[in-house]
Amino acid sequence: MPTLDQTERIWIGRTSNQGYHYVQVVFPGNTPREQWHQANCRVLIARGHLQPEQGNDRDTTQKAWDPTRRYTRIHT
């Protein structure tokens, strides 16, 4: 089972730590390991380490994963 730190490192590597990305694209979920990374992303979103792209509602404080939104890693 990957740790939160491992998930963050992989996120950085796969996204070049730039821009906003869909969790399910960064971690496609077609293996148990990828699904675990998706679960870790839910925790990272809840902790504010991954933040959603500003939409029309301008709500970037969302703490639950919304698969229709893209996320970026916040440097903590």
Backbone as XML, in Angstrom:
<?xml version="1.0"?>
<chain id="A" units="angstrom">
  <residue number="1" name="MET">
    <atom name="N" x="0.841" y="-1.187" z="0.000"/>
    <atom name="CA" x="0.000" y="0.000" z="0.000"/>
    <atom name="C" x="0.881" y="1.244" z="0.000"/>
  </residue>
  <residue number="2" name="PRO">
    <atom name="N" x="0.699" y="2.111" z="-0.964"/>
    <atom name="CA" x="1.505" y="3.325" z="-1.018"/>
    <atom name="C" x="1.113" y="4.309" z="0.083"/>
  </residue>
  <residue number="3" name="THR">
    <atom name="N" x="2.107" y="5.034" z="0.565"/>
    <atom name="CA" x="1.870" y="6.057" z="1.578"/>
    <atom name="C" x="1.415" y="7.353" z="0.903"/>
  </residue>
  <residue number="4" name="LEU">
    <atom name="N" x="0.955" y="8.291" z="1.727"/>
    <atom name="CA" x="0.577" y="9.605" z="1.190"/>
    <atom name="C" x="1.771" y="10.279" z="0.526"/>
  </residue>
  <residue number="5" name="ASP">
    <atom name="N" x="2.951" y="10.174" z="1.160"/>
    <atom name="CA" x="4.158" y="10.775" z="0.578"/>
    <atom name="C" x="4.477" y="10.161" z="-0.783"/>
  </residue>
  <residue number="6" name="GLN">
    <atom name="N" x="4.323" y="8.852" z="-0.896"/>
    <atom name="CA" x="4.582" y="8.196" z="-2.183"/>
    <atom name="C" x="3.587" y="8.676" z="-3.242"/>
  </residue>
  <residue number="7" name="THR">
    <atom name="N" x="2.335" y="8.804" z="-2.852"/>
    <atom name="CA" x="1.321" y="9.293" z="-3.792"/>
    <atom name="C" x="1.661" y="10.710" z="-4.249"/>
  </residue>
  <residue number="8" name="GLU">
    <atom name="N" x="2.066" y="11.558" z="-3.316"/>
    <atom name="CA" x="2.446" y="12.934" z="-3.693"/>
    <atom name="C" x="3.632" y="12.935" z="-4.640"/>
  </residue>
  <residue number="9" name="ARG">
    <atom name="N" x="4.625" y="12.107" z="-4.364"/>
    <atom name="CA" x="5.814" y="12.051" z="-5.231"/>
    <atom name="C" x="5.433" y="11.588" z="-6.640"/>
  </residue>
  <residue number="10" name="ILE">
    <atom name="N" x="4.561" y="10.599" z="-6.718"/>
    <atom name="CA" x="4.134" y="10.118" z="-8.026"/>
    <atom name="C" x="3.313" y="11.188" z="-8.736"/>
  </residue>
  <residue number="11" name="TRP">
    <atom name="N" x="2.447" y="11.881" z="-7.996"/>
    <atom name="CA" x="1.669" y="12.989" z="-8.585"/>
    <atom name="C" x="2.630" y="13.998" z="-9.212"/>
  </residue>
  <residue number="12" name="ILE">
    <atom name="N" x="3.662" y="14.385" z="-8.461"/>
    <atom name="CA" x="4.648" y="15.354" z="-8.947"/>
    <atom name="C" x="5.310" y="14.831" z="-10.216"/>
  </residue>
  <residue number="13" name="GLY">
    <atom name="N" x="5.717" y="13.579" z="-10.202"/>
    <atom name="CA" x="6.386" y="13.003" z="-11.358"/>
    <atom name="C" x="5.502" y="12.918" z="-12.587"/>
  </residue>
  <residue number="14" name="ARG">
    <atom name="N" x="4.273" y="12.509" z="-12.399"/>
    <atom name="CA" x="3.368" y="12.330" z="-13.535"/>
    <atom name="C" x="2.809" y="13.640" z="-14.073"/>
  </residue>
  <residue number="15" name="THR">
    <atom name="N" x="2.773" y="14.663" z="-13.250"/>
    <atom name="CA" x="2.202" y="15.951" z="-13.689"/>
    <atom name="C" x="3.272" y="17.013" z="-13.909"/>
  </residue>
  <residue number="16" name="SER">
    <atom name="N" x="4.519" y="16.674" z="-13.666"/>
    <atom name="CA" x="5.624" y="17.636" z="-13.686"/>
    <atom name="C" x="5.361" y="18.762" z="-12.700"/>
  </residue>
  <residue number="17" name="ASN">
    <atom name="N" x="4.462" y="18.496" z="-11.734"/>
    <atom name="CA" x="4.090" y="19.442" z="-10.680"/>
    <atom name="C" x="3.655" y="20.788" z="-11.259"/>
  </residue>
  <residue number="18" name="GLN">
    <atom name="N" x="2.974" y="20.731" z="-12.400"/>
    <atom name="CA" x="2.507" y="21.957" z="-13.054"/>
    <atom name="C" x="1.064" y="21.779" z="-13.498"/>
  </residue>
  <residue number="19" name="GLY">
    <atom name="N" x="0.289" y="22.784" z="-13.291"/>
    <atom name="CA" x="-1.069" y="22.811" z="-13.794"/>
    <atom name="C" x="-2.045" y="21.970" z="-12.993"/>
  </residue>
  <residue number="20" name="TYR">
    <atom name="N" x="-3.241" y="21.874" z="-13.534"/>
    <atom name="CA" x="-4.337" y="21.145" z="-12.903"/>
    <atom name="C" x="-4.586" y="19.854" z="-13.677"/>
  </residue>
  <residue number="21" name="HIS">
    <atom name="N" x="-4.905" y="18.793" z="-12.938"/>
    <atom name="CA" x="-5.086" y="17.481" z="-13.542"/>
    <atom name="C" x="-6.213" y="16.737" z="-12.841"/>
  </residue>
  <residue number="22" name="TYR">
    <atom name="N" x="-6.894" y="15.883" z="-13.587"/>
    <atom name="CA" x="-7.910" y="15.014" z="-12.997"/>
    <atom name="C" x="-7.215" y="13.878" z="-12.254"/>
  </residue>
  <residue number="23" name="VAL">
    <atom name="N" x="-7.664" y="13.609" z="-11.036"/>
    <atom name="CA" x="-7.085" y="12.525" z="-10.239"/>
    <atom name="C" x="-7.132" y="11.219" z="-11.025"/>
  </residue>
  <residue number="24" name="GLN">
    <atom name="N" x="-8.271" y="10.934" z="-11.657"/>
    <atom name="CA" x="-8.451" y="9.663" z="-12.348"/>
    <atom name="C" x="-7.618" y="9.557" z="-13.619"/>
  </residue>
  <residue number="25" name="VAL">
    <atom name="N" x="-7.050" y="10.654" z="-14.088"/>
    <atom name="CA" x="-6.124" y="10.601" z="-15.219"/>
    <atom name="C" x="-4.705" y="10.363" z="-14.705"/>
  </residue>
  <residue number="26" name="VAL">
    <atom name="N" x="-4.349" y="11.016" z="-13.611"/>
    <atom name="CA" x="-3.026" y="10.825" z="-13.015"/>
    <atom name="C" x="-2.904" y="9.397" z="-12.470"/>
  </residue>
  <residue number="27" name="PHE">
    <atom name="N" x="-3.970" y="8.910" z="-11.859"/>
    <atom name="CA" x="-4.026" y="7.546" z="-11.321"/>
    <atom name="C" x="-5.243" y="6.861" z="-11.929"/>
  </residue>
  <residue number="28" name="PRO">
    <atom name="N" x="-5.080" y="6.200" z="-13.094"/>
    <atom name="CA" x="-6.220" y="5.677" z="-13.832"/>
    <atom name="C" x="-7.093" y="4.657" z="-13.092"/>
  </residue>
  <residue number="29" name="GLY">
    <atom name="N" x="-6.603" y="4.041" z="-12.057"/>
    <atom name="CA" x="-7.449" y="3.154" z="-11.272"/>
    <atom name="C" x="-7.658" y="1.775" z="-11.862"/>
  </residue>
  <residue number="30" name="ASN">
    <atom name="N" x="-6.830" y="1.370" z="-12.818"/>
    <atom name="CA" x="-7.015" y="0.063" z="-13.428"/>
    <atom name="C" x="-6.250" y="-1.052" z="-12.702"/>
  </residue>
  <residue number="31" name="THR">
    <atom name="N" x="-5.590" y="-0.714" z="-11.605"/>
    <atom name="CA" x="-4.906" y="-1.712" z="-10.770"/>
    <atom name="C" x="-5.210" y="-1.389" z="-9.308"/>
  </residue>
  <residue number="32" name="PRO">
    <atom name="N" x="-5.075" y="-2.365" z="-8.433"/>
    <atom name="CA" x="-5.292" y="-2.074" z="-7.010"/>
    <atom name="C" x="-4.376" y="-0.953" z="-6.496"/>
  </residue>
  <residue number="33" name="ARG">
    <atom name="N" x="-3.146" y="-0.905" z="-6.968"/>
    <atom name="CA" x="-2.214" y="0.132" z="-6.525"/>
    <atom name="C" x="-2.693" y="1.527" z="-6.950"/>
  </residue>
  <residue number="34" name="GLU">
    <atom name="N" x="-3.162" y="1.654" z="-8.191"/>
    <atom name="CA" x="-3.669" y="2.941" z="-8.665"/>
    <atom name="C" x="-4.913" y="3.348" z="-7.877"/>
  </residue>
  <residue number="35" name="GLN">
    <atom name="N" x="-5.757" y="2.383" z="-7.555"/>
    <atom name="CA" x="-6.950" y="2.670" z="-6.763"/>
    <atom name="C" x="-6.558" y="3.148" z="-5.367"/>
  </residue>
  <residue number="36" name="TRP">
    <atom name="N" x="-5.478" y="2.573" z="-4.827"/>
    <atom name="CA" x="-4.994" y="3.018" z="-3.513"/>
    <atom name="C" x="-4.496" y="4.459" z="-3.614"/>
  </residue>
  <residue number="37" name="HIS">
    <atom name="N" x="-3.809" y="4.785" z="-4.703"/>
    <atom name="CA" x="-3.352" y="6.170" z="-4.904"/>
    <atom name="C" x="-4.551" y="7.116" z="-4.988"/>
  </residue>
  <residue number="38" name="GLN">
    <atom name="N" x="-5.622" y="6.687" z="-5.656"/>
    <atom name="CA" x="-6.827" y="7.519" z="-5.704"/>
    <atom name="C" x="-7.376" y="7.747" z="-4.298"/>
  </residue>
  <residue number="39" name="ALA">
    <atom name="N" x="-7.389" y="6.708" z="-3.486"/>
    <atom name="CA" x="-7.852" y="6.844" z="-2.097"/>
    <atom name="C" x="-6.955" y="7.817" z="-1.340"/>
  </residue>
  <residue number="40" name="ASN">
    <atom name="N" x="-5.640" y="7.725" z="-1.570"/>
    <atom name="CA" x="-4.711" y="8.661" z="-0.929"/>
    <atom name="C" x="-4.980" y="10.092" z="-1.399"/>
  </residue>
  <residue number="41" name="CYS">
    <atom name="N" x="-5.344" y="10.251" z="-2.670"/>
    <atom name="CA" x="-5.657" y="11.599" z="-3.178"/>
    <atom name="C" x="-6.856" y="12.179" z="-2.446"/>
  </residue>
  <residue number="42" name="ARG">
    <atom name="N" x="-7.817" y="11.343" z="-2.105"/>
    <atom name="CA" x="-8.972" y="11.837" z="-1.334"/>
    <atom name="C" x="-8.502" y="12.429" z="-0.007"/>
  </residue>
  <residue number="43" name="VAL">
    <atom name="N" x="-7.554" y="11.764" z="0.633"/>
    <atom name="CA" x="-7.001" y="12.265" z="1.896"/>
    <atom name="C" x="-6.223" y="13.553" z="1.640"/>
  </residue>
  <residue number="44" name="LEU">
    <atom name="N" x="-5.424" y="13.587" z="0.584"/>
    <atom name="CA" x="-4.643" y="14.787" z="0.263"/>
    <atom name="C" x="-5.554" y="15.970" z="-0.050"/>
  </residue>
  <residue number="45" name="ILE">
    <atom name="N" x="-6.690" y="15.715" z="-0.687"/>
    <atom name="CA" x="-7.661" y="16.783" z="-0.961"/>
    <atom name="C" x="-8.257" y="17.269" z="0.358"/>
  </residue>
  <residue number="46" name="ALA">
    <atom name="N" x="-8.630" y="16.334" z="1.219"/>
    <atom name="CA" x="-9.224" y="16.703" z="2.510"/>
    <atom name="C" x="-8.256" y="17.526" z="3.350"/>
  </residue>
  <residue number="47" name="ARG">
    <atom name="N" x="-6.965" y="17.246" z="3.227"/>
    <atom name="CA" x="-5.942" y="17.982" z="3.987"/>
    <atom name="C" x="-5.505" y="19.267" z="3.305"/>
  </residue>
  <residue number="48" name="GLY">
    <atom name="N" x="-5.981" y="19.506" z="2.095"/>
    <atom name="CA" x="-5.624" y="20.732" z="1.385"/>
    <atom name="C" x="-4.324" y="20.648" z="0.608"/>
  </residue>
  <residue number="49" name="HIS">
    <atom name="N" x="-3.746" y="19.459" z="0.464"/>
    <atom name="CA" x="-2.503" y="19.310" z="-0.296"/>
    <atom name="C" x="-2.767" y="19.305" z="-1.795"/>
  </residue>
  <residue number="50" name="LEU">
    <atom name="N" x="-3.953" y="18.849" z="-2.184"/>
    <atom name="CA" x="-4.408" y="18.951" z="-3.565"/>
    <atom name="C" x="-5.628" y="19.859" z="-3.551"/>
  </residue>
  <residue number="51" name="GLN">
    <atom name="N" x="-5.591" y="20.904" z="-4.355"/>
    <atom name="CA" x="-6.699" y="21.853" z="-4.363"/>
    <atom name="C" x="-7.321" y="21.924" z="-5.747"/>
  </residue>
  <residue number="52" name="PRO">
    <atom name="N" x="-8.651" y="22.093" z="-5.775"/>
    <atom name="CA" x="-9.341" y="22.115" z="-7.070"/>
    <atom name="C" x="-9.100" y="23.409" z="-7.823"/>
  </residue>
  <residue number="53" name="GLU">
    <atom name="N" x="-9.222" y="23.277" z="-9.128"/>
    <atom name="CA" x="-9.155" y="24.435" z="-10.009"/>
    <atom name="C" x="-10.355" y="25.328" z="-9.729"/>
  </residue>
  <residue number="54" name="GLN">
    <atom name="N" x="-10.132" y="26.624" z="-9.816"/>
    <atom name="CA" x="-11.241" y="27.551" z="-9.624"/>
    <atom name="C" x="-12.203" y="27.411" z="-10.779"/>
  </residue>
  <residue number="55" name="GLY">
    <atom name="N" x="-13.457" y="27.201" z="-10.437"/>
    <atom name="CA" x="-14.495" y="27.157" z="-11.454"/>
    <atom name="C" x="-15.293" y="28.436" z="-11.402"/>
  </residue>
  <residue number="56" name="ASN">
    <atom name="N" x="-16.446" y="28.406" z="-11.975"/>
    <atom name="CA" x="-17.320" y="29.570" z="-11.949"/>
    <atom name="C" x="-17.748" y="29.912" z="-10.534"/>
  </residue>
  <residue number="57" name="ASP">
    <atom name="N" x="-17.806" y="28.884" z="-9.664"/>
    <atom name="CA" x="-18.224" y="29.128" z="-8.290"/>
    <atom name="C" x="-17.096" y="29.670" z="-7.419"/>
  </residue>
  <residue number="58" name="ARG">
    <atom name="N" x="-15.882" y="29.625" z="-7.934"/>
    <atom name="CA" x="-14.691" y="30.130" z="-7.238"/>
    <atom name="C" x="-14.469" y="29.482" z="-5.873"/>
  </residue>
  <residue number="59" name="ASP">
    <atom name="N" x="-14.991" y="28.268" z="-5.704"/>
    <atom name="CA" x="-14.827" y="27.541" z="-4.444"/>
    <atom name="C" x="-13.608" y="26.642" z="-4.533"/>
  </residue>
  <residue number="60" name="THR">
    <atom name="N" x="-12.497" y="27.085" z="-3.960"/>
    <atom name="CA" x="-11.289" y="26.266" z="-3.949"/>
    <atom name="C" x="-11.080" y="25.635" z="-2.578"/>
  </residue>
  <residue number="61" name="THR">
    <atom name="N" x="-12.077" y="25.724" z="-1.721"/>
    <atom name="CA" x="-11.939" y="25.157" z="-0.378"/>
    <atom name="C" x="-12.569" y="23.766" z="-0.286"/>
  </residue>
  <residue number="62" name="GLN">
    <atom name="N" x="-12.985" y="23.235" z="-1.412"/>
    <atom name="CA" x="-13.608" y="21.918" z="-1.439"/>
    <atom name="C" x="-12.673" y="20.884" z="-0.822"/>
  </residue>
  <residue number="63" name="LYS">
    <atom name="N" x="-13.191" y="20.073" z="0.079"/>
    <atom name="CA" x="-12.375" y="19.087" z="0.781"/>
    <atom name="C" x="-12.746" y="17.652" z="0.438"/>
  </residue>
  <residue number="64" name="ALA">
    <atom name="N" x="-13.634" y="17.461" z="-0.533"/>
    <atom name="CA" x="-14.006" y="16.121" z="-0.988"/>
    <atom name="C" x="-13.710" y="16.022" z="-2.479"/>
  </residue>
  <residue number="65" name="TRP">
    <atom name="N" x="-13.213" y="14.869" z="-2.915"/>
    <atom name="CA" x="-12.866" y="14.675" z="-4.314"/>
    <atom name="C" x="-14.107" y="14.759" z="-5.180"/>
  </residue>
  <residue number="66" name="ASP">
    <atom name="N" x="-14.020" y="15.585" z="-6.184"/>
    <atom name="CA" x="-15.063" y="15.700" z="-7.193"/>
    <atom name="C" x="-14.413" y="15.284" z="-8.509"/>
  </residue>
  <residue number="67" name="PRO">
    <atom name="N" x="-14.777" y="14.125" z="-9.062"/>
    <atom name="CA" x="-14.132" y="13.641" z="-10.288"/>
    <atom name="C" x="-14.290" y="14.560" z="-11.489"/>
  </residue>
  <residue number="68" name="THR">
    <atom name="N" x="-15.199" y="15.530" z="-11.409"/>
    <atom name="CA" x="-15.385" y="16.448" z="-12.533"/>
    <atom name="C" x="-14.464" y="17.663" z="-12.448"/>
  </residue>
  <residue number="69" name="ARG">
    <atom name="N" x="-13.674" y="17.737" z="-11.386"/>
    <atom name="CA" x="-12.767" y="18.878" z="-11.213"/>
    <atom name="C" x="-11.314" y="18.436" z="-11.327"/>
  </residue>
  <residue number="70" name="ARG">
    <atom name="N" x="-10.480" y="19.372" z="-11.770"/>
    <atom name="CA" x="-9.044" y="19.123" z="-11.846"/>
    <atom name="C" x="-8.390" y="19.690" z="-10.590"/>
  </residue>
  <residue number="71" name="TYR">
    <atom name="N" x="-7.246" y="19.115" z="-10.218"/>
    <atom name="CA" x="-6.558" y="19.477" z="-8.985"/>
    <atom name="C" x="-5.093" y="19.787" z="-9.256"/>
  </residue>
  <residue number="72" name="THR">
    <atom name="N" x="-4.528" y="20.591" z="-8.356"/>
    <atom name="CA" x="-3.102" y="20.873" z="-8.384"/>
    <atom name="C" x="-2.547" y="20.651" z="-6.992"/>
  </residue>
  <residue number="73" name="ARG">
    <atom name="N" x="-1.282" y="20.313" z="-6.935"/>
    <atom name="CA" x="-0.614" y="20.105" z="-5.651"/>
    <atom name="C" x="-0.201" y="21.449" z="-5.087"/>
  </residue>
  <residue number="74" name="ILE">
    <atom name="N" x="-0.529" y="21.677" z="-3.834"/>
    <atom name="CA" x="-0.143" y="22.886" z="-3.134"/>
    <atom name="C" x="1.121" y="22.596" z="-2.352"/>
  </residue>
  <residue number="75" name="HIS">
    <atom name="N" x="2.121" y="23.428" z="-2.486"/>
    <atom name="CA" x="3.383" y="23.244" z="-1.776"/>
    <atom name="C" x="3.159" y="23.543" z="-0.300"/>
  </residue>
  <residue number="76" name="THR">
    <atom name="N" x="3.384" y="22.550" z="0.542"/>
    <atom name="CA" x="3.188" y="22.739" z="1.983"/>
    <atom name="C" x="4.494" y="22.625" z="2.719"/>
  </residue>
</chain>
